Each structure stands twice: as C-alpha cells, then as structure tokens.
Amino acid sequence: MIYEHTQIWVQAGQQQAFEAAARQGLETVIARSKGYIAHELIHDVHDPCHYLLRIEWQTLENHLVDFRQSPAFPQWRAFISDFFQQPPQTAHYCPLTAA
C-alpha cells in the first residue's frame, strides 16, 4: 500500500468552493481509478488556505502510471486547479513493516 500526501494551498476566500469541487472530483474521478483504496481531505487548523489530501493506492504504479498518465488526471485537475494559490506538493509514503 502507498500513501500519496499532497499539500494544497488555495486562494483566500475560495475554501468552500474548493472543498465542494474537490469532493466532487474525488468521488467521480479518483475513487474510480485503478488501485484506489481510500482518501481523506483535511485542512490546516492554523492556515485555512492549506489542505492535505491523503490518497491510499494499492501500488505506487497505480498512482504514477495508471492514474497520472491517464485521461483521469486532467479530469481531476479540472475540478481543483483554478483554486490553487501555488503548485501542490506531493510525496509518497509506505507503511513500515513489522519487525
């Protein structure tokens, strides 16, 4: 399992519209993608324009190849990119294995 963590900064005053658009895109595009497991969108309690999107994928390839190189990626970005204050930052994480 892979955890995609994407930090997103949205334009001030656009938070509610961003949240609605993100929810719609997550449900109609991301959740239907190959290898998708779950997602969570949370906001920073100290900066109302800063969000963290966490998506669980079965494999890294599911995110980087199956999703990012498919028509679904521009469809997803069309929901949210107009709200960006700056480009999002993404990192990938995997769970530690038991010793």
N, C-alpha and C positions, 0 to 999 in steps of 0.2 A: 504494500500500500504506500502511496505517495501523497503527501500533503502539499498542495500549492498554496502559498500565502502571498497575496497581492495587496500591497498598500495603495490606497487610492485617496487622492486629495481632490475634493470637489469645490467648485466655486461657491463662495459665501452666498447664502440665501437660496441655494439650489438643492439643499439636502433632502427635503421631502420629495421633490420631483425625481432626484437621483435614486432614492430608495425605492420608489414605485417602479421606475424604469428598470432598475437592477433586479427587483423581484420578478418582473415580467420576463426579462431575458434569462434569468436563472431557471425559471420554470419551463419556458418554451424552447430554450436552446441548450443550455448547459446540462440540465437534468436528462436530456435525451441523447447525450453524447456517449460514444463508446467508452467504457471503462469508468464512467461516472459512478461515484458511490454516494456522496452527500456534500452539502455545502453549508456555510454559515457566513452571514454578513453582519459585522459588528462595527460600532463606531467608538472613537476615542472619547472618553469622558472629559478630557482636558481640551480637546480641539474638535469642535463639532463638524469641521470640514474634512476630517481624517477618518478613513474607514479601513478595516481589514477584511478582506474576502478570503475565506479558507475553503478550498475545494479538495475533497478526497477523491483520488483516482486509483484504479487498480494498479496501473504501472505508469512510469514516467513517460513512456512512449504514447500512452493514451492521451496525455495532455499535449506533449510537444509535437507529435506526428498526427495521431488520429483526430485531434481537435484543432490544434493551431494551424495545421496545413489543410484544413477542410473548409468548405463554404460556411460552416457553422461559426468559425471565428469572426469573420467580418459581420455576420448577422448579430452576434453577441455584442461586438463593439459598437454597432449602430445604436443599440439601446442606451449605452452609457457614455460614449466618448465625448459628446457635446458638454458634459458636466465637468470634465477634467480641468483641474487647476494647473496640473503638471502631469507629465507621463507617469503612469503607475509603475511600481517596482515590484517584481515578482521573484520569489525564491522557492525552492523545493526542499522538502524535509521528508525523512523516513523514520519510522519508529525504531528505537533501539531494540535489539534482540535480547531475549533473556539470557543470562549467563549460565 
